[in-house]
């Protein structure tokens, strides 16, 4: 199961620093938070041990740049929620590797150096694990106002989500769109994934091809940080790799 299978309002618990919570899901027909959390078809919710893997000391970066992961990660913060094991994160052989050993884990690597109004973030991504997962990019990330994320999966599907914090450690995801694309390579191949945030529109790119434009006026995000993301959902052993991340003007 991937994010694109969730219809209507998707509630799940995610965690920032020093927060412990349990993911919950809801639907449009029933917007009240259930007393017993339910995760898709799972019979029980996993016990979460949220952690911040590392927050490196800040170093200077230009406002627009390409990170090719040949050294330490300046100004990147790793946020993790879900599962019963801490994900392995780090730079190996010129790639940022995020390994999610447990099911129902969500990991974000957010660049904390700059806040952008209009920006484009691209990444060369690959799913390297034996089990399927989702990898993607993030723009206009704000702890107060929310964020947009564009995720792709091994089966040729993609989705775009709006996420925001409801309370400390509790986030709500609203699906914006989910579909398949002929521009998305399958079977563990590398994909260039790009997300442009300009005015009140999102521009979706796959392998250098602009293939969709979305009006997101209703969500009202005006600025925020950028980053990348990996999700495991019901699968364990998901490995997301990023060979480079480019932050540029849209």
TORPAVEX-798866 format. One record per residue (C-alpha): residue in one letter; x, y, z. Coordinates in pm, whole numbers, plus 32768, in hexadecimal, padded with zeros to 4 digits. Layout:
<sites>
{site a,{X,Y,Z}}
...
</sites>
This chain:
<sites>
{site x,{8000,8000,8000}}
{site x,{807A,815D,7FB4}}
{site x,{7FFD,82BA,8003}}
{site x,{7F3B,82CB,7EBF}}
{site x,{7E48,81BE,7F34}}
{site x,{7DC7,8298,8050}}
{site x,{7C7F,8341,7FF5}}
{site x,{7C12,848B,808D}}
{site x,{7CB7,8506,81CA}}
{site x,{7DDF,8442,8244}}
{site x,{7E3D,8462,83AF}}
{site x,{7F7E,83D3,8430}}
{site x,{8067,841E,854B}}
{site x,{81BE,8496,84F4}}
{site x,{82C2,8515,85E0}}
{site x,{83B9,862F,85FD}}
{site x,{84B8,8652,870B}}
{site x,{846C,85A2,8853}}
{site x,{8306,8543,87F8}}
{site x,{8261,83EE,881E}}
{site x,{8112,83AF,877A}}
{site x,{8044,82AA,86C1}}
{site x,{7FD3,82CD,8555}}
{site x,{7E60,82E5,8512}}
{site x,{7D98,82E3,83D2}}
{site x,{7C42,8371,8385}}
{site x,{7B63,83AD,8257}}
{site x,{7A8A,84C3,81CC}}
{site x,{7951,8411,823F}}
{site x,{79CC,8408,83A5}}
{site x,{7AAE,852A,83FC}}
{site x,{7AB2,84EA,8571}}
{site x,{7BF2,8451,85F0}}
{site x,{7BAC,82E4,864D}}
{site x,{7BEE,8275,87AE}}
{site x,{7CAA,8142,8732}}
{site x,{7DAF,818F,8625}}
{site x,{7D8F,80C9,84E4}}
{site x,{7E9D,80B5,83DA}}
{site x,{7E0F,803F,828E}}
{site x,{7DD1,7EC9,82A1}}
{site x,{7EBF,7E8C,83C1}}
{site x,{7E27,7DEC,84F4}}
{site x,{7EEC,7EC5,85E4}}
{site x,{7FAB,8008,85E3}}
{site x,{8123,7FF4,860B}}
{site x,{81D0,8079,873F}}
{site x,{828A,81B5,86DB}}
{site x,{83E0,821E,874F}}
{site x,{8412,836E,86A7}}
{site x,{8574,83EE,8695}}
{site x,{8640,84FD,85F6}}
{site x,{8762,8440,855E}}
{site x,{8846,856D,854C}}
{site x,{8841,86E4,852E}}
{site x,{8996,8753,84AE}}
{site x,{8A1E,88A6,8512}}
{site x,{89C3,89AE,840F}}
{site x,{8ABC,8A0E,8304}}
{site x,{8A9C,8B0C,81F1}}
{site x,{89F3,8AA5,80AD}}
{site x,{8994,8B7C,7F84}}
{site x,{8821,8BBB,7F63}}
{site x,{880F,8AE8,7E28}}
{site x,{88F7,89BE,7E0C}}
{site x,{8926,8850,7DB4}}
{site x,{897D,875E,7ECC}}
{site x,{8A38,862F,7E44}}
{site x,{8A76,858A,7F97}}
{site x,{8BEE,8574,7F8D}}
{site x,{8C17,85D8,80F7}}
{site x,{8B4F,862F,822E}}
{site x,{89ED,86B2,821A}}
{site x,{89EF,8826,8269}}
{site x,{88A7,88AE,82ED}}
{site x,{87E3,8769,82BB}}
{site x,{8704,86DE,83CD}}
{site x,{867F,8579,83CE}}
{site x,{8525,8544,8463}}
{site x,{849C,83E7,849C}}
{site x,{8350,8356,850D}}
{site x,{82C2,81F8,8510}}
{site x,{8337,8093,8530}}
{site x,{83F2,7FF6,864E}}
{site x,{8557,8039,85DB}}
{site x,{8626,816B,8592}}
{site x,{8668,819F,841E}}
{site x,{87CC,81A4,83A2}}
{site x,{8824,82EE,8300}}
{site x,{8967,836C,826C}}
{site x,{8A3C,83B1,813B}}
{site x,{8AD2,827F,808F}}
{site x,{8B94,827C,7F48}}
{site x,{8B0F,83CE,7EDD}}
{site x,{89A0,8392,7F34}}
{site x,{88BC,83ED,8054}}
{site x,{882F,829F,80C9}}
{site x,{86F8,8286,81A4}}
{site x,{86BA,811F,8215}}
{site x,{856E,80D2,82BF}}
{site x,{858A,7F7E,836F}}
{site x,{8423,7F74,83EC}}
{site x,{82CD,7F98,8353}}
{site x,{8204,80D7,837F}}
{site x,{832D,81BF,838C}}
{site x,{8340,831F,82FF}}
{site x,{848B,83D3,82D9}}
{site x,{84CC,8538,8268}}
{site x,{8617,85E2,821E}}
{site x,{85D3,8758,822B}}
{site x,{86CC,8862,81C3}}
{site x,{86C5,8964,82D4}}
{site x,{879F,8A75,8243}}
{site x,{86A2,8B41,817D}}
{site x,{8531,8B91,8162}}
{site x,{84B2,8BB3,7FFE}}
{site x,{837F,8C55,7F66}}
{site x,{83A1,8BD8,7E00}}
{site x,{8491,8AB4,7DD5}}
{site x,{84CE,8973,7D19}}
{site x,{8566,883F,7DBB}}
{site x,{85E1,8717,7CEA}}
{site x,{8680,85D1,7D58}}
{site x,{8711,849E,7CB0}}
{site x,{8662,838A,7D72}}
{site x,{8665,8211,7D80}}
{site x,{85B9,8106,7E4E}}
{site x,{86CF,800F,7EA3}}
{site x,{8624,7F28,7F9A}}
{site x,{8591,7DD1,7F5E}}
{site x,{8438,7E55,7FBA}}
{site x,{837A,7F74,7F13}}
{site x,{8361,80CC,7FA9}}
{site x,{832C,8235,7F49}}
{site x,{8432,8343,7F18}}
{site x,{83F3,84B0,7ED6}}
{site x,{843F,8621,7EFE}}
{site x,{83AB,872F,7FDC}}
{site x,{8376,88A6,7FB7}}
{site x,{82E5,89BF,808C}}
{site x,{831C,88F6,81C8}}
{site x,{82B3,89B3,8302}}
{site x,{8274,8925,845A}}
{site x,{8162,8A28,8488}}
{site x,{80B4,8A29,8335}}
{site x,{80FA,88DA,828E}}
{site x,{81AA,8861,8153}}
{site x,{8185,87C4,7FFA}}
{site x,{8223,8679,7F9A}}
{site x,{823D,85C2,7E4D}}
{site x,{8277,844A,7E72}}
{site x,{82C0,833A,7D72}}
{site x,{82B3,81C0,7D95}}
{site x,{8349,808F,7CEB}}
{site x,{8206,802E,7C3B}}
{site x,{81F2,8169,7B69}}
{site x,{8104,822B,7C48}}
{site x,{812F,8380,7CEB}}
{site x,{8073,845F,7DDA}}
{site x,{8078,85C3,7E5D}}
{site x,{8016,860D,7FC5}}
{site x,{7FDD,873B,809F}}
{site x,{804C,86FA,8203}}
{site x,{802D,87CE,833B}}
{site x,{8055,87A6,84B0}}
{site x,{7F0F,8792,8572}}
{site x,{7FC0,878E,86C1}}
{site x,{8112,872F,8744}}
{site x,{8164,85E2,86A0}}
{site x,{8019,85C8,85E2}}
{site x,{8005,8612,846C}}
{site x,{7EEB,8610,8370}}
{site x,{7F28,85B6,8204}}
{site x,{7E34,861D,80F4}}
{site x,{7E62,8570,7FA2}}
{site x,{7E7A,866D,7E89}}
{site x,{7EA4,8579,7D67}}
{site x,{7F0D,8411,7D23}}
{site x,{7F42,836D,7BD2}}
{site x,{802F,82AE,7AF1}}
{site x,{812A,834A,7A03}}
{site x,{81D1,82C7,78CA}}
{site x,{8300,8399,7927}}
{site x,{8341,82D7,7A66}}
{site x,{843F,81BD,7A49}}
{site x,{83E9,807E,7B04}}
{site x,{849B,7F51,7B95}}
{site x,{8596,8003,7C71}}
{site x,{8623,80E6,7B63}}
{site x,{8695,8245,7BB4}}
{site x,{85A0,8363,7B84}}
{site x,{85D2,84D9,7B82}}
{site x,{84B4,8562,7C52}}
{site x,{846E,86D7,7C55}}
{site x,{8375,87B9,7D03}}
{site x,{834B,8929,7CB3}}
{site x,{8292,8A10,7DA1}}
{site x,{823D,8B58,7CF7}}
{site x,{8128,8C45,7D61}}
{site x,{8000,8B5E,7DAA}}
{site x,{8063,8A49,7CBC}}
{site x,{8129,8907,7CD4}}
{site x,{81EC,888F,7BA4}}
{site x,{823B,871A,7B93}}
{site x,{836E,869D,7ADB}}
{site x,{83DC,853A,7A8D}}
{site x,{8526,84F8,79DF}}
{site x,{8541,8660,7964}}
{site x,{83DC,865E,78DE}}
{site x,{82DD,8758,7964}}
{site x,{81A0,8688,7959}}
{site x,{80A7,8727,7A47}}
{site x,{8043,8874,7AE0}}
{site x,{7F6A,8884,7C18}}
{site x,{7EAC,89A9,7CAE}}
{site x,{7EDB,899B,7E28}}
{site x,{7E46,8AEF,7E7E}}
{site x,{7D59,8A4F,7F7A}}
{site x,{7E7A,89E2,805C}}
{site x,{7F10,8B3D,8072}}
{site x,{8081,8AEB,80A4}}
{site x,{8160,8C0E,8043}}
{site x,{82BF,8BA8,80AF}}
{site x,{838C,8AA3,8166}}
{site x,{84B6,89BB,815A}}
{site x,{8506,88A0,8068}}
{site x,{856B,8736,8099}}
{site x,{8545,85C8,8038}}
{site x,{8477,84AA,80C8}}
{site x,{8460,832C,80D7}}
{site x,{8335,825C,8150}}
{site x,{8316,80E8,8197}}
{site x,{81A5,80B7,81F3}}
{site x,{815C,7F43,8224}}
{site x,{82AE,7ED9,819B}}
{site x,{83F2,7EAF,825D}}
{site x,{8550,7EDC,81D8}}
{site x,{8509,8004,80F3}}
{site x,{8643,80B7,8079}}
{site x,{862D,820B,7FD3}}
{site x,{8760,82A0,7F2B}}
{site x,{87A0,8402,7EB0}}
{site x,{88D3,8438,7DD4}}
{site x,{88A2,85AF,7DCC}}
{site x,{87AA,86BC,7E2A}}
{site x,{8794,8802,7D6B}}
{site x,{86ED,893B,7DF2}}
{site x,{86AF,8A42,7CE7}}
{site x,{85CD,8B5A,7C74}}
{site x,{848B,8AD4,7BD8}}
</sites>
